[in-house]
């Protein structure tokens, strides 16, 4: 059995930052494995530990810098990794959900996995659509926002518990091969051990460009484009009093009376 896990390197922005063109200036960014993908990796690794002959492969779309993030997934127990990148992707201003799904689908068609795990969403763009779009490309069954998984490998079915809007929860069966988007909280992601980090350096990590996947630059065409980026102005006001509690208590009480929060 093979489980393909889509992972993404996401940027965390410092509290104070500057914008350069259509992006936050690189000097204000720190990169890490997307939180939801961390849970997806853990679910796949736990499945491999509980069952014989299960291979876990991760796939990411990203530059060479992203290999550090990919190696972290390998250190946590994934067996090998695929990174998709080339000059055309480097020059693309924006990767749409459609383009990402097309790229990931091309890798999945090569790997022929029994299951694809994807984080529910990414912390940077929060689209929450790539996993389902990938399932559509692969013509696979899917279940989104999965927070409990009971896998019957021999029966080729995944018993899933998933969250729906309005606090509704659903129990359903999904025939494999299938795509499951994994919700945070489904497990407790492990820390990468020092031994695992050393072993990750020796695990295979293949890099594919568009041509290697049978695709061309038209795959990157998008109906959406970014035209500007700016930091929104604050819509709220704050009143600050300086001094000791005794000095400011009366001013605060008067302010609350004025706003109608308290009477008298």
BAKOLGU-679859 format. One record per atom (N, C-alpha, C): z, y, x negated. Coordinates in steps of 0.001 Angstrom, whole numbers, padded with zeros to 6 digits, always signed. Atoms other than C-alpha are relative to their C-alpha. Layout:
! residues N
ZYX;...
! end
This chain:
! residues 264
+000000-001199-000853;+000000+000000+000000;+000000+001237-000881;+000055-001255+000755;-000745+003512-001184;+000376+001163+000913;-000378-001219-000708;+000878+006767-000089;-000470+001190-000822;+000470-001227+000642;-000857+010025-000948;+000844+001159+000514;-000859-001121-000375;+001441+013054-000966;-000634+001299-000474;+000535-001304+000382;+000016+016570-000898;+001164+000897-000412;-001061-000893+000479;+002122+018972-002939;-000603+001340-000385;+000477-001348+000283;+001862+022673-003560;+001007+000760-000852;-000820-000917+000772;+003183+025062-006162;+000047+001324+000760;-000129-001257-000727;+004570+028121-004372;+000750+001019-000849;-000620-001087+000761;+005646+031491-005718;+001192+000561+000745;-001158-000705-000529;+009049+033038-005170;-000004+001405-000581;+000119-001405+000406;+009096+036836-005302;+001377+000593-000242;-001253-000692+000267;+011856+038875-006880;+000266+001047+001083;-000359-000975-001035;+013756+041283-004611;-000738+001321-000189;+000759-001204+000313;+012137+044250-006353;-001298-000419-000686;+001283+000426+000558;+008420+043881-007078;-001042+001092+000171;+001130-000911-000129;+005122+045695-007444;-001235-000798+000388;+001235+000640-000436;+001756+044919-005902;-001140+000425-000916;+001172-000255+000842;-001347+044616-008067;-001231-000502+000737;+001193+000397-000765;-004582+044638-006066;+000376-000671+001304;-000266+000741-001229;-004372+041972-003371;+001140-000998-000166;-001073+000950+000255;-001409+040139-004890;+001227+000717-000536;-001201-000460+000686;+002138+040631-006018;-000227-000180-001494;+000189+000073+001451;+002094+041365-009739;+000647-001273-000540;-000417+001303+000507;+002407+038076-011645;+001364+000032-000673;-001262-000086+000740;+005387+039309-013666;+001218-000075+000921;-001108+000039-000947;+007511+039346-010482;+000083-001338+000734;+000069+001285-000683;+006771+035730-009533;+000605-001116-000838;-000444+001248+000601;+008483+032431-010286;-000535-001137+000863;+000670+001073-000726;+006863+029125-009337;+000870-001255+000069;-000765+001231-000176;+008350+025927-007964;-000720-000880+001015;+000538+000928-000989;+007550+022875-005850;+000392+000467+001395;-000261-000409-001380;+007242+023757-002170;+001114-000855+000612;-001179+000696-000536;+010477+022851-000360;-000380-001169+000905;+000367+001057-000942;+008847+020835+002427;-000712-001158-000709;+000680+001056+000758;+006672+018931-000057;+000997-000839-000790;-001047+000737+000701;+009824+017965-001960;+000540-001120+000887;-000451+001027-000939;+010996+016108+001153;-001077-001075+000193;+001089+000968-000146;+007571+014474+001498;-000056-000947-001196;-000026+000838+001201;+007712+013237-002104;+001155-000990+000069;-001177+000874-000082;+011223+011865-001581;-000209-001119+001011;+000228+001031-001021;+010181+010035+001598;-000955-001070-000520;+000949+000958+000562;+007261+008430-000228;+000659-000865-001069;-000667+000749+001069;+009396+007422-003230;+001007-000975+000587;-000934+000919-000646;+012086+005950-000978;-000738-001184+000611;+000805+001086-000575;+009386+003936+000801;-000430-000979-001080;+000424+000877+001097;+008146+002589-002548;+001164-000806-000548;-001180+000714+000500;+011693+001649-003564;+000451-001092+000965;-000443+000950-001017;+012329-000200-000299;-001020-001096+000271;+001062+000969-000261;+009037-002115-000280;-000740-000330-001291;+000753+000425+001181;+007016-004073-002817;-001424+000546+000043;+001418-000367+000150;+003618-002947-004112;-000388+001252+000781;+000326-001292-000594;+003714+000633-002878;-000230+000998-001133;+000327-001000+001012;+001964+003223-005052;+000064+001386+000628;-000116-001380-000475;+002780+006924-004660;-000845+000894-000905;+000896-000894+000734;+000073+009390-005690;+000141+001398+000582;-000062-001379-000490;+000450+013170-005468;-001326+000700-000284;+001205-000799+000212;-002408+015633-005112;+000338+001456+000255;-000226-001425-000164;-002307+019379-005579;-001271+000767-000315;+001085-000930+000321;-004789+022250-005640;+000633+001142-000771;-000642-001056+000771;-003874+024600-008452;-000432+000017-001446;+000390-000164+001398;-004429+025888-011992;+000866-000854-000924;-000727+000808+000975;-003123+024308-015177;+001498+000252+000063;-001409-000333-000130;+000169+026129-014675;+000724-000923+000979;-000605+000817-001046;+000782+023927-011614;+000383-001391-000486;-000320+001341+000490;+001030+020812-013775;+001501-000175-000213;-001454+000099+000156;+004681+021616-014454;+000643-000417+001319;-000492+000374-001325;+005331+021385-010710;-000366-001438+000324;+000448+001362-000270;+003287+018196-010433;+000822-001005-000805;-000803+000889+000844;+005188+016637-013333;+001392-000192+000574;-001313+000143-000621;+008403+017320-011449;-000041-001058+001095;+000148+001044-001013;+007135+015175-008566;-000110-001368-000657;+000098+001260+000739;+006236+012475-011088;+001368-000410-000530;-001331+000293+000525;+009715+012736-012601;+000921-000537+001092;-000834+000463-001105;+011183+012073-009157;-000425-001364+000521;+000353+001367-000356;+009319+008789-008847;-001428-000258+000406;+001421+000230-000293;+005652+009350-007987;-000652-000705-001194;+000609+000827+001052;+003363+007025-009973;-001083+000717-000784;+001042-000758+000688;+000451+009308-010783;-000383+001203+000847;+000305-001256-000678;-001080+012635-009826;-001455+000384-000183;+001353-000573+000064;-004363+014392-009139;+000140+001505+000206;+000027-001460-000154;-004909+018124-009640;-001450+000433+000190;+001360-000469-000302;-007964+019851-008143;-000115+001454-000428;+000204-001379+000451;-009233+022960-009921;-001255+000082-000862;+001096-000311+000926;-012260+024493-011653;-000260+001501+000061;+000277-001439+000079;-013840+027880-012332;-000276+000613+001370;+000307-000518-001342;-015074+028247-008751;+001287+000257+000776;-001279-000189-000676;-011559+027780-007400;+000784+001138-000637;-000676-001085+000707;-010206+030132-010053;-000486+001352+000507;+000581-001262-000429;-012567+032832-008799;+000106+000274+001487;-000104-000192-001457;-011889+032324-005099;+001149+000938+000324;-001048-000947-000372;-009949+035220-003583;+000968-000585+001020;-000843+000537-001065;-008638+033198-000662;-000467-001404+000345;+000309+001360-000419;-008456+029486+000166;+000491-000196+001432;-000370+000192-001394;-008514+028903+003903;+000567-001394+000214;-000499+001321-000367;-006815+025979+005626;-001148-000993+000020;+001178+000860-000072;-010285+024560+006231;-000419-000462-001391;+000405+000339+001367;-011142+024684+002517;+001001-000947-000650;-001021+000881+000581;-007837+023140+001456;-000117-001409+000578;+000121+001305-000635;-008258+020336+003975;-001229-000748-000508;+001228+000621+000510;-011810+019703+002733;+000223-000568-001403;-000273+000450+001362;-010634+019449-000879;+000927-001213-000011;-000952+001111-000049;-007697+017201-000058;-000634-001241+000623;+000678+001130-000640;-009871+015025+002186;-000904-000717-000988;+000877+000613+001000;-012310+014462-000682;+000801-000898-000941;-000866+000828+000841;-009453+013184-002850;+000469-001229+000775;-000479+001110-000824;-008122+011037+000000;-001084-001053+000203;+001096+000955-000180;-011531+009456+000509;-000193-000845-001251;+000061+000775+001243;-011502+008414-003148;+001182-000952-000118;-001223+000778+000177;-007923+007156-003066;+000194-001066+001088;-000130+000908-001132;-008145+005418+000350;+001460-000384+000273;-001412+000293-000236;-004421+005733+001132;+000239-000599+001384;-000427+000515-001301;-002631+003917+003934;+000768+001066+000776;-000728-001104-000600;-000472+006972+004560;-000198+001249-000835;+000005-001292+000683;-000727+010650+003721;+001220+000772+000495;-001142-000843-000336;+002472+012695+003612;-000307+001419-000449;+000172-001415+000324;+002326+016482+003694;+001210+000756+000522;-001077-000829-000522;+005084+019049+004000;-000446+000719+001262;+000336-000670-001260;+005232+020679+007439;-000703+001324-000250;+000593-001294+000300;+004408+024058+005899;+000289+000346-001448;-000256-000500+001347;+004334+025975+002642;+000812+001282+000091;-000902-001142-000041;+006929+028596+001812;-000720+001322-000220;+000692-001261+000276;+004299+031153+000775;-000817+000498+001191;+000835-000480-001113;+001774+031299+003637;+000475-000467+001378;-000613+000477-001259;+003662+029292+006325;-001019-000290+001100;+001006+000316-001022;+000431+028247+008075;+000403-001200+000845;-000397+001199-000727;+001778+024825+008995;-001164-000744+000614;+001193+000581-000625;-001769+023636+009642;-000769-000951-000914;+000838+000758+000938;-003088+021930+006498;+000063-001498+000262;-000124+001437-000225;-001708+018460+007233;-000803-000479+001194;+000737+000386-001208;-003154+018325+010741;-001495+000178-000207;+001420-000203+000300;-006472+019779+009541;-000529-001122-000878;+000394+001118+000862;-006571+017069+006866;-000199-001268+000818;+000149+001177-000857;-006018+014360+009477;-001303+000055+000779;+001252-000164-000731;-008941+015768+011449;-001201-000299-000893;+001096+000262+000944;-011174+015680+008361;-000151-001499-000276;+000012+001426+000327;-010195+012069+007664;-000163-000885+001231;+000072+000745-001257;-010402+011050+011341;+001120-001033+000071;-001177+000868-000032;-006899+009569+011062;+000937+000433+001121;-001083-000363-000906;-004070+009443+013546;+000999+000851-000775;-000946-000862+000694;-001321+011945+012806;+001221+000259+000872;-001199-000469-000682;+002160+013091+013693;+000562+001144-000827;-000488-001185+000699;+003539+016510+012828;+001500+000167+000196;-001430-000352-000037;+007088+017691+012105;+000855-001265+000158;-000713+001281-000046;+008422+014188+011440;+001344+000149-000710;-001312-000084+000641;+012171+014085+010795;+000714-001341-000115;-000477+001367+000232;+012741+010305+010956;-001217-000909-000034;+001138+000915+000123;+010357+007583+009808;+000505-001423-000206;-000263+001433+000158;+010643+003819+010278;-001357-000669-000114;+001346+000500+000285;+007629+002187+008684;-000050-001521+000088;+000274+001435-000098;+006389-001284+009653;-001324-000249-000730;+001197+000152+000821;+003978-002064+006832;-000871-001135+000506;+000775+001150-000451;+002942-005502+008081;-000662+000268+001350;+000559-000307-001315;+002428-004237+011610;-000924+001198-000001;+000859-001180+000167;+000531-001186+010280;+000307+001081+001039;-000400-001025-000955;+002531+001202+012414;+001196+000772-000564;-001110-000862+000379;+004842+004131+011722;+000726+000430+001256;-000829-000449-001109;+007673+004664+014188;+000603+001331-000423;-000424-001326+000444;+008357+008389+014002;+000809+000720+001076;-000793-000899-000842;+010851+010822+015446;-000407+001396-000423;+000525-001298+000372;+009496+014351+015600;+000555+001111+000880;-000490-001166-000733;+010588+017825+016641;-001143+000687+000729;+000963-000783-000761;+008748+019709+019367;+000631+001337+000342;-000517-001317-000354;+009104+023255+020611;+001036-000103+001117;-001001-000049-001057;+012045+024183+022806;+001114-001016-000158;-001074+000959+000232;+014390+021665+021199;-000308-001402+000488;+000383+001328-000476;+012482+018678+022600;-000288-000900-001202;+000257+000968+001055;+012377+015555+020429;-000794-001166+000571;+000915+001048-000468;+009778+012799+020650;+000082-001216-000907;+000128+001266+000712;+009749+009147+019628;-001389-000545+000295;+001356+000486-000226;+006263+007784+019112;-000415-000931-001127;+000554+000906+001002;+004274+005154+017224;-001371+000496-000420;+001280-000439+000547;+001367+006033+014972;-000592-001146-000813;+000661+001072+000748;-001101+003436+013738;-000462+000528-001360;+000489-000366+001332;-001852+003537+010014;-001416-000555-000191;-000313-001162+000832;-003772+004816+008172;+000233+001257+000847;-000366-001181-000767;-002264+008100+009292;+000488+001098-000929;-000531-001160+000708;-001231+011580+008195;+001282+000423+000705;-001279-000439-000552;+002408+012588+008694;+000430+001273-000720;-000556-001192+000638;+003731+016102+008101;+001515-000099+000092;-001412+000315+000150;+007302+015827+006888;+000853+001258+000113;-000899-001125-000220;+010094+018117+008061;+001158-000044-001004;-001186-000053+000849;+012937+019286+005851;+001177-000624+000737;-001150+000653-000607;+016146+017358+006447;-000203-001466+000289;+000254+001415-000253;+014471+013955+006825;+000729-000877-001013;-000688+000729+001058;+016197+012921+003585;+000705+001012-000903;-000624-000882+000986;+018010+014368+000584;-000772-000145-001306;+000799+000123+001222;+015528+015040-002247;+000881-000141-001239;-000768+000260+001216;+016784+013726-005573;-000320+001030-001074;+000270-000798+001188;+017105+015665-008774;-000756-000873-001001;+000720+000739+001032;+014763+014662-011562;+000941-000263-001163;-000863+000352+001118;+016716+012780-014214;-000705+000313-001316;+000591-000239+001314;+016203+013420-017915;-000950-001127-000374;+000872+001152+000260;+014757+009916-018210;-001287+000120+000811;+001185-000151-000835;+012422+010593-015290;-000929+001083-000511;+000815-001089+000542;+011259+013854-016864;-000785-000473-001217;+000702+000535+001178;+010424+012058-020118;-001115-000952+000416;+001003+000955-000459;+008592+009285-018262;-001182+000701+000666;+001070-000725-000701;+006624+011843-016227;-001077+000487-000954;+000982-000472+000981;+004934+013075-019416;-001032-001067-000337;+000906+001103+000330;+003341+009655-019819;-000789-000500+001204;+000698+000473-001201;+002173+009175-016237;-001352+000690+000153;+001357-000570-000118;-001518+009733-015391;-000046+001231+000883;+000248-001203-000792;-002536+013187-014183;-001464+000376-000214;+001444-000235+000088;-006252+013518-013476;-000357+001352+000605;+000467-001300-000499;-008045+016837-012974;-001430-000153+000506;+001324+000086-000608;-011043+017024-010635;-000482+001396+000386;+000637-001216-000485;-013427+019904-010040;-000768-000288+001277;+000763+000183-001236;-015587+020462-006984;-001076-001067-000159;+001080+000956+000226;-018468+018496-008488;+000498-001431-000074;-000567+001351+000104;-016237+015523-009254;+000293-000595+001369;-000336+000452-001349;-015376+015340-005568;-001203+000007+000937;+001206-000036-000814;-018960+015663-004370;-000101+001236+000866;+000008-001244-000755;-018404+019228-003163;-000644+001109-000814;+000539-001147+000717;-019872+022604-004044;+000728+001261+000464;-000717-001249-000275;-018851+026264-003808;-000037+000398+001472;+000043-000326-001426;-019858+026450-000147;+001258-000483+000722;-001258+000490-000573;-016658+024494+000552;+001035+001110+000088;-001011-001059+000089;-014730+027637-000346;-000289+001174+000924;+000328-001086-000921;-016496+029873+002178;+001043+000070+001109;-001041-000168-001022;-013988+031322+004652;-000360+001135+000941;+000209-001055-000986;-014146+033382+007836;+001062+001090-000117;-001102-000952+000173;-010935+035129+006765;-000025+000532-001424;-000131-000569+001336;-010571+037523+003860;+001151+001002-000020;-001061-000981+000169;-007723+039596+002530;-000621+001332-000377;+000553-001322+000271;-008490+043284+002555;+001009+000939-000648;-001008-000854+000614;-005185+044815+001485;+001335-000719-000007;-001371+000492+000016;-001587+044094+000623;+000920+001188-000217;-000937-001108+000147;+001334+046450+001039;+001388-000469+000421;-001367+000293-000383;+005098+046399+001389;+000332+000800+001251;-000250-000739-001242;+006011+047279+004996;+001220+000901-000119;-001129-000917-000003;+008297+050220+005574;+001115-000545+000892;-001144+000444-000797;+011757+049539+006886;-000004+000701+001355;-000017-000562-001348;+012005+050031+010644;+001422+000315+000471;-001376-000226-000401;+015793+050256+010703;+000658+001074-000845;-000780-001003+000728;+018320+052894+009632;+001383-000575-000288;-001348+000436+000363;+021601+052287+007872;+000841+001230-000292;-000952-001061+000284;+024601+054547+007775;+001037-000526-000982;-000903+000444+001051;+026746+054290+004660;+001135+000986-000146;-001174-000822+000253;+030289+055594+004322;+000628-000423-001325;-000629+000283+001290;+031894+055851+000934;+001472+000372+000050;-001421-000263+000031;+035586+055716+000266;+000791-001235+000351;-000865+001127-000317;+038561+053486+001001;-000080-000326+001483;-000013+000417-001413;+039074+051608+004259;+000724+001031+000861;-000759-000995-000753;+041640+054158+005358;-000817+001259+000235;+000789-001221-000089;+039243+057032+004695;-001189-000140+000940;+001241+000181-000770;+036247+055524+006484;+000215-000610+001371;-000236+000685-001282;+037880+053675+009411;-000215+000937+001182;+000166-000949-001098;+038010+056799+011575;-001452+000348+000231;+001424-000333-000132;+034378+057682+010843;-000767-001149+000658;+000650+001161-000603;+033303+054140+011742;+000325-000086+001490;-000388+000055-001415;+035293+054257+014999;-000747+001045+000810;+000741-001051-000701;+033685+057568+015970;-001465-000395+000172;+001412+000415-000043;+030250+056159+015171;-000210-001061+001086;+000122+001065-001004;+030808+053062+017335;+000158+000554+001414;-000140-000643-001313;+032003+055237+020231;-001270+000737+000386;+001232-000764-000239;+028937+057426+019883;-001150-000918+000416;+001071+000946-000325;+026672+054361+020049;+000316-000812+001243;-000343+000720-001224;+028515+053006+023096;+000455-001419-000231;-000444+001361+000291;+029736+049899+021319;+001440-000195+000455;-001398+000051-000447;+033389+050675+022055;+000272+001210+000879;-000347-001086-000904;+035063+052912+024635;+001231+000755-000534;-001207-000774+000234;+037641+055670+024332;+000101+000616-001388;
! end
